[in-house]
Amino acid sequence: MADYKNINIQDIPDGGENPKDFYETFKERLEDLETFPKDYTYKFILPKDQDHFNQIQHVFDDTDARFDFKDSKTGKYTSITVSLNVKDADQVIYFYKEVAKIKGVIML
């Protein structure tokens, strides 16, 4: 049985090559399973360097986002957890789309 309290972005069918289909499906899933406003957790993996971190931090400027970091065992990557109170599914997707513009970042 699926765990409907934890939606993982990689579990959403992407609808082929059209990112619009992916985000539409993701929004529908969020609206069906989540109650907004709520604290939402984003997870990203990125190469360990200050520039990547600064770019992600910039995406969440002017918010009350909280950041937690964990380096990989090899030290090549950093896992970042971002906690943020969001008002709706559109806001969740907005931040994913902004982070998706950063080369080398993996969204979980």
Buried (B, 14 or more C-beta within 10 A) or exposed (E): EEEEEEBEBEEBEBEEEEEEBBBBBBBEBBBEEBEBEBEBEBBBBBBBEEEBBEBBBEBBEEEEBEBEEEEEEEEEBBBBBBEBBBEBBEBBBBBBEBBBEBEEBEBE
